[in-house]
Amino acid sequence: THAFSWITNNYWTTNFRASQEGELKWNYVITSKDGNLCSEATRFGWGNRVPLYARVMPGAREASAQPKSRSFLEVPADNLIVTSVVPSVNMVGSVNLNVRETDGKKTSLKIYSQEGKPMSFIPVNILDEPLGEMTTEIELLPYDNVFVRLVPNK
């Protein structure tokens, strides 16, 4: 009926004193569900740790069939998670995505626009330097972490 955690480590030599002043704040989020996929655990943790980004939109004058939410891209594989989207340093108008595989399975990375069309991208390194040719699909190895530069469709 109790859960205990030891959140500090006093077994190893470190560059700080064993006693620390000040306030320490820790948060725990616990859930239960069927299955034990890393992708499910990652999405649960991501959903509880990363805040929901929202934008206030002016009210419609009349009822519309517009969706309540939408994204400019979709990565349909459940075991792939986009951890960041940042502007490209080397190509104006492009963005770089950091994509991570979470279930230990070889997986094909395909990115689709909000219209459902495949988007072109270039594999890049962390410095935004190209690592390959333009493509619409690459293979991720188990637990792989890749960076890709989305290229605007003309």
C-alpha positions as CSV (number, residue, x, y, z in Angstrom):
1,T,0.0,0.0,0.0
2,H,3.1,2.3,0.0
3,A,5.5,3.4,-2.7
4,F,8.9,4.7,-1.6
5,S,11.6,6.2,-3.7
6,W,15.1,7.3,-3.0
7,I,15.6,10.2,-5.3
8,T,19.1,11.2,-4.4
9,N,22.3,9.2,-4.5
10,N,24.7,9.3,-1.6
11,Y,26.8,6.2,-2.6
12,W,29.2,7.8,-5.1
13,T,31.8,10.5,-4.8
14,T,30.6,13.6,-6.4
15,N,31.5,17.3,-6.5
16,F,28.8,18.4,-4.1
17,R,28.2,17.9,-0.4
18,A,26.0,15.0,0.9
19,S,23.7,17.6,2.6
20,Q,22.0,20.1,0.4
21,E,20.1,23.2,1.5
22,G,17.0,24.5,-0.3
23,E,13.9,23.0,-1.6
24,L,13.7,19.9,-3.8
25,K,10.6,19.3,-5.8
26,W,9.7,16.0,-7.5
27,N,6.6,15.0,-9.4
28,Y,5.4,11.4,-9.9
29,V,2.7,10.3,-12.4
30,I,1.5,6.7,-12.2
31,T,-0.8,4.9,-14.5
32,S,-1.9,1.4,-15.2
33,K,-2.9,-0.2,-18.5
34,D,-2.7,-3.4,-20.5
35,G,0.5,-3.9,-22.5
36,N,4.1,-2.9,-21.9
37,L,5.2,-1.2,-25.1
38,C,7.9,1.5,-24.7
39,S,6.0,3.6,-27.2
40,E,2.9,3.7,-25.0
41,A,5.0,4.6,-21.9
42,T,6.9,7.2,-23.9
43,R,3.6,8.8,-25.1
44,F,2.2,8.7,-21.6
45,G,5.3,10.4,-20.1
46,W,5.5,12.9,-23.0
47,G,1.8,13.8,-22.5
48,N,2.4,14.4,-18.8
49,R,5.7,16.3,-19.1
50,V,5.3,18.4,-22.2
51,P,2.7,21.1,-21.9
52,L,-0.1,21.3,-24.4
53,Y,0.5,24.1,-26.9
54,A,-2.6,26.0,-27.7
55,R,-3.5,29.1,-29.6
56,V,-6.6,31.2,-29.0
57,M,-8.6,31.5,-32.2
58,P,-11.4,34.1,-32.8
59,G,-14.9,32.6,-32.6
60,A,-16.6,31.6,-35.8
61,R,-19.6,33.6,-36.9
62,E,-21.4,30.5,-37.9
63,A,-21.0,26.8,-37.3
64,S,-18.2,25.3,-39.4
65,A,-16.9,21.9,-40.1
66,Q,-13.3,22.8,-39.3
67,P,-11.5,20.3,-37.1
68,K,-10.8,21.2,-33.5
69,S,-7.2,20.5,-33.9
70,R,-4.7,19.8,-36.7
71,S,-1.1,19.5,-37.5
72,F,1.0,20.4,-40.5
73,L,2.5,16.9,-40.5
74,E,1.8,13.3,-39.4
75,V,4.2,10.5,-38.6
76,P,1.8,7.5,-38.5
77,A,4.0,4.8,-36.9
78,D,3.1,4.4,-33.3
79,N,6.6,3.6,-32.2
80,L,8.1,6.8,-33.6
81,I,8.0,10.1,-31.7
82,V,8.9,13.5,-32.9
83,T,10.9,15.1,-30.0
84,S,11.5,18.5,-31.5
85,V,10.8,20.7,-34.5
86,V,13.2,23.6,-35.1
87,P,13.9,25.9,-38.0
88,S,16.7,24.7,-40.3
89,V,19.9,26.6,-39.9
90,N,21.0,25.9,-43.5
91,M,17.8,26.2,-45.5
92,V,15.4,29.1,-45.2
93,G,11.8,28.0,-45.0
94,S,12.6,24.4,-43.8
95,V,12.3,22.8,-40.4
96,N,14.3,20.0,-38.8
97,L,12.7,17.1,-36.9
98,N,14.3,14.9,-34.3
99,V,12.6,11.5,-34.6
100,R,13.1,8.6,-32.1
101,E,12.1,4.9,-32.4
102,T,10.8,3.7,-29.0
103,D,9.9,0.0,-29.2
104,G,13.1,-1.6,-30.5
105,K,11.7,-2.4,-33.9
106,K,13.1,-1.6,-37.3
107,T,10.6,0.9,-38.7
108,S,10.1,2.9,-41.8
109,L,9.9,6.7,-41.3
110,K,7.4,8.4,-43.6
111,I,6.1,11.9,-43.0
112,Y,2.7,13.1,-44.4
113,S,1.3,16.5,-44.9
114,Q,-2.1,17.5,-43.4
115,E,-3.5,16.7,-46.8
116,G,-2.1,13.1,-46.5
117,K,0.6,13.5,-49.2
118,P,4.1,12.2,-48.6
119,M,6.5,14.9,-47.6
120,S,10.1,15.1,-48.9
121,F,13.0,15.3,-46.4
122,I,16.8,15.0,-46.2
123,P,18.5,13.1,-43.5
124,V,20.8,15.5,-41.6
125,N,23.1,15.4,-38.6
126,I,22.7,17.4,-35.5
127,L,24.6,20.3,-37.1
128,D,22.0,20.4,-40.0
129,E,24.5,19.0,-42.5
130,P,23.0,16.6,-45.1
131,L,23.7,12.9,-44.7
132,G,21.9,11.7,-47.8
133,E,19.7,12.5,-50.7
134,M,16.1,13.8,-50.8
135,T,13.6,11.0,-50.1
136,T,10.2,10.3,-48.7
137,E,11.2,7.3,-46.6
138,I,14.1,6.1,-44.5
139,E,14.6,3.0,-42.4
140,L,15.1,3.5,-38.6
141,L,17.0,0.9,-36.7
142,P,15.7,-0.2,-33.2
143,Y,16.0,2.7,-30.7
144,D,17.4,4.9,-33.5
145,N,17.4,8.7,-33.2
146,V,17.5,10.6,-36.4
147,F,17.4,14.2,-37.6
148,V,15.6,15.1,-40.9
149,R,15.1,18.4,-42.7
150,L,11.6,18.8,-44.2
151,V,11.8,20.4,-47.6
152,P,8.8,22.6,-48.6
153,N,6.8,21.0,-51.4
154,K,6.8,23.3,-54.5
